[in-house]
Amino acid sequence: MSIVDGRRTKFLSENIESRIASSAFDCIVLAKKSASGMDLEALCTVVDSSADKTFILYRTKGGDLAAGGAAQGTIEILGGSTGLTGKCAYQISYVPGNRGVTTQRCTWQKP
């Protein structure tokens, strides 16, 4: 079921964002060097504060993993106990300490 009512979507979106903000991400990452930089695929299980799981696949083509580097990619929300599915584009910026900060806006559905 796709949620189309704007107020309902806003409520669910805020609820999901607050739950994901306090979630644990466990990921398996495949990194391959290419002519355009590093290609990454990360399959993640996200467990939120309610113990619900969401499976997410991150894909990035090219980019520099060093602090100050950046890349663009896609996210695919694959389901899990939350039932969420969807896709979106994202931007990742690499910061000191071998960390990345992502920004994304996703379109998702919940059955």
Order of alpha helices (4+ residues) and beta strands (2+ residues): alpha-beta-beta-beta-beta-beta-beta-beta
